[in-house]
Amino acid sequence: MTADELPEGTPVRMPYADEPDQPAQEPRRFYRLRAPHVEKASVPVTVRVTPDADLYVAVGSGRRRMYLTPNEAWALWRCLSEAVASTGEPPEWIRVHVTPTHR
């Protein structure tokens, strides 16, 4: 069937039309929180989540950095949460919602 045989009003894609835009990849997200420090300024803690990549964890202005697979991150979360919970009640400053940013 050719374009002149189609019923009137049927949309026809011209061969020279631009390809449709590909859906934009979800941007990476950053989760940040500053931990108070007794002797100096607070210490930044950042986790970067990039689609289809390992998580990136940085503590203290990037001096301590680590890449983790999602499974490693879950294992760390579980071990760390149990270990930290054994030290006592959580401090008030930790009771905040951490909103992701794109930069």
Long-range contacts (C-beta under 8 A, 24 or more apart in sequence): 25-51, 26-51, 27-102, 28-53, 28-102, 29-100, 29-101, 29-102, 30-100, 30-101, 30-102, 30-103, 31-98, 31-100, 32-98, 32-101, 33-94, 33-96, 33-98, 36-93, 49-100
